[in-house]
């Protein structure tokens, strides 16, 4: 049956509308998870219809139409799987709240199917793995439909200097659906754009430092970077296990929480009394929040947002601390980079060998040689300095220096956050996520303005970004950061901010800046 309802007001209400057999796509556009679940439960929508809609959208706008290049591979079994799950639902066998909903995975996550796990690299073109990453196995068990794999910044944006976010040798250049000449940020570019452009309901990204938070914010959607260790990293092509983690991306906070519930390890799930979706509908119980105002002048559109939030919190009796300075220590970034290069060498080579990559490219020496031999076809518009630096790491000789850098980076990041989250007892820190999107420039690489993901990424603390406002037609997001395992509080707060700011907008696919 076709969906005869679409959601409004962030999915909290369902608006009845006339519907006919010749206009299913209009009824499914910008659907949210609440409406999808309600329609599935009431028999007004099938998973097969939902999957068909998203496959059609991918076919229309991925390589043609708006040419977003958000998807690398489509799951040929997605529709058949949807039909199986529809039959299970009809028989009363509902696996979880995620049952029958489509999910796009970043192309660095291993799947035991016909979709390659490649990280976008030419060296891994066509590489199939014989087993699912644990988080994928959990999603399948929960009844999610793996719809496709998303393009990304090649090797999760850790291949070379002057890189271009959203570009990979296999996927090409992902484009921001709000302004097609501008960056989608990365490395989870395709995951973010697939959600923002209505190619999927839900997506999974991965983050080492900013790779969920930046593309989510810059494409105007919700992204969650969970507490370190709360989602299994096994099977994900790594940069560094000290910081790598997968997280959900969606158009609304409830939708992202729904996906995160299914991604958590059993140990992580046991830390929370209820599913995280429960928290989204609760009024946050807050005593103190920190508002970071250090970027008001650099991105003026943030200033009225934080004025509005300050007034809202104060009206509710919440103690508000306003910070006009927020600058991570320079030595934190230097120590972080040393950790990433060392663990990249250690962790990536292990993955390449464990997941059966061809012998000539299952080491850094092999990857560097392959790229040199294939030249521009493999490397595109920038180099492979990080691969070369990792190839030169001596895991034994450099271990002591790496361990010191790991301890130092975490200590500095935790100290910066704990000054407020522990010493002052703040429930959360609220700050701009990233500056606005910049033009895609193959000659100069990324033109980052600023980003604030570093301390939470290094410390392993959870963070959530939600749409906050626009500058012109480009979205801006704000992040909430809390102590480890504070996801219920953060999601409740993020949902409150989502309702207060009401900033989500469907992209307009503008071809050029006005």
PEQUIRA-V912721 format. One record per residue. N is the residue number from 1. RES is the residue in one letter. PSI is psi in degrees with one decimal (NA if undefined). D_CENTER is the distance of its C-alpha to the mean C-alpha in whole Angstrom. Layout:
# PEQUIRA-V912721
N/RES/PSI/D_CENTER
N/RES/PSI/D_CENTER
This chain:
# PEQUIRA-V912721
1/X/152.0/32
2/X/149.0/30
3/X/127.1/28
4/X/17.8/30
5/X/150.8/28
6/X/154.1/25
7/X/152.4/23
8/X/173.1/24
9/X/56.2/23
10/X/28.0/20
11/X/2.3/21
12/X/-24.6/24
13/X/155.8/26
14/X/129.3/27
15/X/118.7/30
16/X/137.6/32
17/X/155.1/33
18/X/145.6/35
19/X/143.6/33
20/X/165.0/35
21/X/-18.2/35
22/X/7.0/34
23/X/47.6/31
24/X/-34.5/28
25/X/-41.9/26
26/X/-33.8/26
27/X/-21.2/26
28/X/-9.5/23
29/X/133.5/21
30/X/30.6/18
31/X/146.3/19
32/X/170.0/17
33/X/-37.1/17
34/X/-47.3/20
35/X/-40.0/22
36/X/-44.6/21
37/X/-42.6/22
38/X/-44.3/25
39/X/-37.6/26
40/X/-45.0/26
41/X/-34.5/28
42/X/3.6/31
43/X/16.3/31
44/X/-9.4/30
45/X/142.7/27
46/X/153.5/27
47/X/-33.7/23
48/X/-41.5/25
49/X/-42.0/25
50/X/-47.2/22
51/X/-42.0/21
52/X/-40.2/24
53/X/-47.8/22
54/X/-35.7/19
55/X/-38.5/21
56/X/-39.9/23
57/X/-41.9/20
58/X/-46.7/19
59/X/-35.1/22
60/X/-39.5/23
61/X/-0.5/20
62/X/-56.7/19
63/X/-18.0/22
64/X/-164.1/24
65/X/-119.6/24
66/X/-8.5/22
67/X/55.6/21
68/X/-21.8/17
69/X/42.1/16
70/X/-23.8/13
71/X/133.0/14
72/X/-47.4/16
73/X/143.7/18
74/X/140.5/19
75/X/111.8/20
76/X/-19.3/24
77/X/4.7/24
78/X/-45.1/22
79/X/-41.6/24
80/X/-39.5/27
81/X/-38.8/24
82/X/-39.9/24
83/X/-37.9/28
84/X/-44.1/28
85/X/-32.5/26
86/X/-41.5/28
87/X/-39.6/31
88/X/-43.2/30
89/X/-43.2/29
90/X/-29.9/32
91/X/2.5/34
92/X/10.4/32
93/X/91.6/30
94/X/116.6/27
95/X/-41.5/24
96/X/-179.6/22
97/X/-18.4/21
98/X/-2.1/18
99/X/119.8/21
100/X/5.3/21
101/X/139.9/18
102/X/144.0/16
103/X/134.1/12
104/X/137.1/11
105/X/142.8/10
106/X/145.2/9
107/X/14.7/12
108/X/14.4/13
109/X/123.9/13
110/X/135.4/16
111/X/142.3/18
112/X/71.4/22
113/X/-161.6/22
114/X/10.6/23
115/X/121.7/20
116/X/151.1/20
117/X/104.7/17
118/X/-15.5/18
119/X/19.2/15
120/X/2.8/16
121/X/138.1/19
122/X/-33.3/23
123/X/-24.3/24
124/X/18.0/22
125/X/127.4/23
126/X/6.9/24
127/X/119.2/23
128/X/139.5/23
129/X/154.5/22
130/X/4.5/25
131/X/152.4/23
132/X/144.8/19
133/X/146.0/17
134/X/-38.6/18
135/X/-31.5/14
136/X/-42.5/15
137/X/-39.7/19
138/X/-41.8/18
139/X/-43.2/16
140/X/-43.4/19
141/X/-33.4/21
142/X/-5.2/20
143/X/9.5/21
144/X/150.8/17
145/X/117.6/18
146/X/107.5/16
147/X/-41.7/16
148/X/174.3/15
149/X/139.5/13
150/X/146.6/11
151/X/163.1/12
152/X/166.8/11
153/X/122.9/12
154/X/138.8/15
155/X/36.3/15
156/X/37.7/12
157/X/34.5/14
158/X/53.8/16
159/X/-42.3/19
160/X/170.1/21
161/X/157.9/22
162/X/37.2/22
163/X/165.9/19
164/X/117.6/17
165/X/137.0/14
166/X/4.9/13
167/X/135.2/16
168/X/156.0/17
169/X/-34.5/21
170/X/-31.6/20
171/X/-14.3/17
172/X/-156.9/19
173/X/112.0/17
174/X/143.1/15
175/X/148.4/16
176/X/122.8/15
177/X/-16.0/16
178/X/-35.5/17
179/X/106.9/19
180/X/-17.6/20
181/X/-4.8/21
182/X/162.2/18
183/X/147.8/15
184/X/-2.2/12
185/X/-178.8/11
186/X/-177.7/9
187/X/-14.0/9
188/X/48.7/6
189/X/-51.4/8
190/X/-37.6/9
191/X/-44.8/6
192/X/-45.5/6
193/X/-36.9/10
194/X/-39.7/11
195/X/-48.9/10
196/X/-33.5/11
197/X/9.5/14
198/X/36.9/15
199/X/-8.9/15
200/X/161.5/13
201/X/-38.8/13
202/X/153.7/10
203/X/156.8/7
204/X/129.8/6
205/X/175.9/4
206/X/151.8/6
207/X/136.9/7
208/X/-46.8/11
209/X/94.3/11
210/X/-4.3/9
211/X/-12.7/7
212/X/-46.8/3
213/X/-43.1/6
214/X/-54.2/8
215/X/-33.0/7
216/X/-48.7/6
217/X/-44.6/10
218/X/-21.8/11
219/X/3.8/11
220/X/37.1/12
221/X/-175.5/9
222/X/137.7/8
223/X/143.5/5
224/X/124.4/7
225/X/107.3/7
226/X/174.1/11
227/X/139.7/14
228/X/130.1/15
229/X/-4.2/16
230/X/-19.9/15
231/X/135.3/13
232/X/133.9/15
233/X/-3.0/14
234/X/136.2/17
235/X/-9.2/17
236/X/127.4/14
237/X/119.4/15
238/X/159.3/15
239/X/-60.8/16
240/X/123.6/17
241/X/-20.0/17
242/X/-27.1/18
243/X/-20.4/14
244/X/137.7/12
245/X/146.5/10
246/X/153.2/7
247/X/163.8/6
248/X/153.0/6
249/X/134.3/5
250/X/172.3/8
251/X/-20.0/11
252/X/158.2/13
253/X/-44.5/13
254/X/-44.3/15
255/X/-43.5/13
256/X/-39.6/10
257/X/-38.3/13
258/X/-44.2/14
259/X/-40.6/12
260/X/-37.9/11
261/X/-39.3/15
262/X/-16.4/15
263/X/-21.4/13
264/X/144.5/15
265/X/157.8/18
266/X/-37.5/21
267/X/-42.2/22
268/X/-41.3/19
269/X/-33.5/20
270/X/-15.8/24
271/X/-17.2/23
272/X/134.1/22
273/X/-31.2/25
274/X/165.5/23
275/X/148.0/20
276/X/-25.0/17
277/X/-27.3/18
278/X/-38.0/21
279/X/-30.8/20
280/X/-33.7/19
281/X/5.1/22
282/X/141.9/24
283/X/126.0/25
284/X/135.3/24
285/X/96.3/27
286/X/141.1/26
287/X/-39.9/29
288/X/138.8/28
289/X/152.4/25
290/X/124.9/24
291/X/119.4/23
292/X/112.7/23
293/X/16.9/25
294/X/-11.2/25
295/X/11.3/23
296/X/-37.8/25
297/X/-33.8/27
298/X/-31.5/25
299/X/83.6/23
300/X/-22.9/25
301/X/-18.8/23
302/X/-28.7/22
303/X/-50.8/25
304/X/-27.3/26
305/X/-47.5/23
306/X/-29.3/24
307/X/-45.0/28
308/X/-43.9/27
309/X/-39.1/25
310/X/-44.9/28
311/X/-39.6/30
312/X/-48.5/28
313/X/-44.5/28
314/X/-35.4/31
315/X/-20.0/33
316/X/7.4/32
317/X/16.4/33
318/X/132.3/30
319/X/125.9/31
320/X/123.8/29
321/X/123.1/29
322/X/122.6/28
323/X/126.4/27
324/X/-2.3/28
325/X/135.3/27
326/X/95.7/24
327/X/107.7/24
328/X/143.4/23
329/X/140.2/26
330/X/-35.6/26
331/X/-22.2/27
332/X/-45.2/23
333/X/-38.9/22
334/X/-42.6/24
335/X/-39.6/24
336/X/-45.7/21
337/X/-39.5/21
338/X/-40.2/24
339/X/-45.9/22
340/X/-43.1/19
341/X/-43.7/22
342/X/-49.5/24
343/X/-28.6/22
344/X/-48.0/20
345/X/-46.9/24
346/X/-47.0/24
347/X/-39.2/21
348/X/-44.4/21
349/X/-36.8/24
350/X/-42.9/24
351/X/-46.3/21
352/X/-37.6/23
353/X/-39.6/26
354/X/-32.0/25
355/X/24.0/24
356/X/32.8/27
357/X/145.8/26
358/X/142.0/29
359/X/-32.3/31
360/X/-13.8/31
361/X/26.3/28
362/X/23.8/27
363/X/163.7/27
364/X/-39.4/27
365/X/-41.6/30
366/X/-41.7/30
367/X/-45.1/26
368/X/-44.4/28
369/X/-42.4/31
370/X/-48.7/29
371/X/-40.0/28
372/X/-40.7/31
373/X/-35.8/33
374/X/-12.2/31
375/X/-134.1/30
376/X/-29.3/28
377/X/-37.8/27
378/X/-37.6/25
379/X/-25.6/24
380/X/-138.8/24
381/X/5.2/25
382/X/177.2/24
383/X/-162.2/25
384/X/41.8/24
385/X/-35.8/25
386/X/-36.2/23
387/X/-41.5/24
388/X/-40.9/27
389/X/-40.2/27
390/X/-38.1/25
391/X/-28.2/28
392/X/-5.4/31
393/X/134.6/29
394/X/107.9/32
395/X/-31.2/30
396/X/-51.7/34
397/X/-31.6/35
398/X/3.3/32
399/X/-44.9/31
400/X/-42.7/33
401/X/-40.8/31
402/X/-45.7/28
403/X/-38.2/28
404/X/-40.5/30
405/X/-38.5/27
406/X/-46.7/24
407/X/-41.9/26
408/X/-45.7/27
409/X/-42.7/23
410/X/-41.8/22
411/X/-44.1/26
412/X/-41.7/25
413/X/-45.1/21
414/X/-39.9/23
415/X/-39.8/26
416/X/-41.4/24
417/X/-40.6/22
418/X/-19.8/25
419/X/-31.8/27
420/X/-40.8/26
421/X/-27.3/24
422/X/-58.7/27
423/X/-39.7/30
424/X/-3.8/30
425/X/26.9/29
426/X/144.0/26
427/X/-30.0/23
428/X/156.3/20
429/X/129.8/20
430/X/126.5/19
431/X/159.3/18
432/X/142.6/17
433/X/-60.0/13
434/X/163.7/14
435/X/175.1/17
436/X/162.9/17
437/X/149.3/16
438/X/161.7/19
439/X/142.7/21
440/X/123.5/20
441/X/96.0/23
442/X/-23.9/23
443/X/-32.0/26
444/X/-12.7/25
445/X/-163.0/21
446/X/141.9/19
447/X/54.0/20
448/X/135.8/18
449/X/-70.9/20
450/X/159.5/18
451/X/152.9/15
452/X/14.9/15
453/X/-18.7/13
454/X/-56.1/15
455/X/-46.1/17
456/X/-37.0/15
457/X/-44.9/13
458/X/-42.2/17
459/X/-20.4/18
460/X/19.2/15
461/X/151.3/15
462/X/150.6/13
463/X/150.7/11
464/X/132.8/10
465/X/138.2/10
466/X/152.6/12
467/X/137.2/14
468/X/-41.7/17
469/X/-173.5/19
470/X/150.9/20
471/X/110.2/22
472/X/-127.9/24
473/X/19.1/21
474/X/129.0/18
475/X/153.5/16
476/X/142.6/15
477/X/157.9/13
478/X/149.8/14
479/X/147.5/13
480/X/132.5/15
481/X/138.1/16
482/X/-178.3/18
483/X/161.7/20
484/X/138.3/19
485/X/21.2/19
486/X/20.3/19
487/X/-41.5/16
488/X/-44.8/19
489/X/-45.1/20
490/X/-40.1/16
491/X/-37.8/15
492/X/-43.1/19
493/X/-43.0/19
494/X/-40.3/16
495/X/-37.0/17
496/X/-43.3/20
497/X/-39.2/19
498/X/-44.5/17
499/X/-41.7/21
500/X/-44.3/23
501/X/-30.4/21
502/X/53.9/20
503/X/-5.5/19
504/X/135.4/16
505/X/141.9/18
506/X/140.0/18
507/X/152.4/18
508/X/-3.7/21
509/X/47.0/21
510/X/132.3/23
511/X/-38.3/24
512/X/152.5/26
513/X/139.9/26
514/X/NA/29
